[in-house]
Amino acid sequence: MTNNDILKKLRVALKLRDDDIVAILMLVDFRISKSELGAFFRKEDHPKYVECGDQILRNFLNGLVIHLRGPMPEKNSTDLKSKSIHKKETTKDSISKETKSKNFVQTKSNKKGNN
């Protein structure tokens, strides 16, 4: 199976038009015209047939991921720091809750012993 076959099958399966494929390739900053794209969908014995290269198929698949899932959120160093700070706060909160519950149990047991 060639890259052209894969591109054709994905086009049919996802019901994509030439405009859609050009837009998907634009998502990954890969520019191609509709006439260049049409050459990939011709029969192999056609004089204007062009073999689809790995780079074009790779860019199409990467663009398709963005098209279907949406762009990945950017990860900033400040986001990572805030997440680690949040984890530390959560740990501190859970420790203080455990300490309070232990004190409550000890206070309750002391009252029983005094009766």
Beta strands, then each sheet from edge to edge (+ up, - down):
end
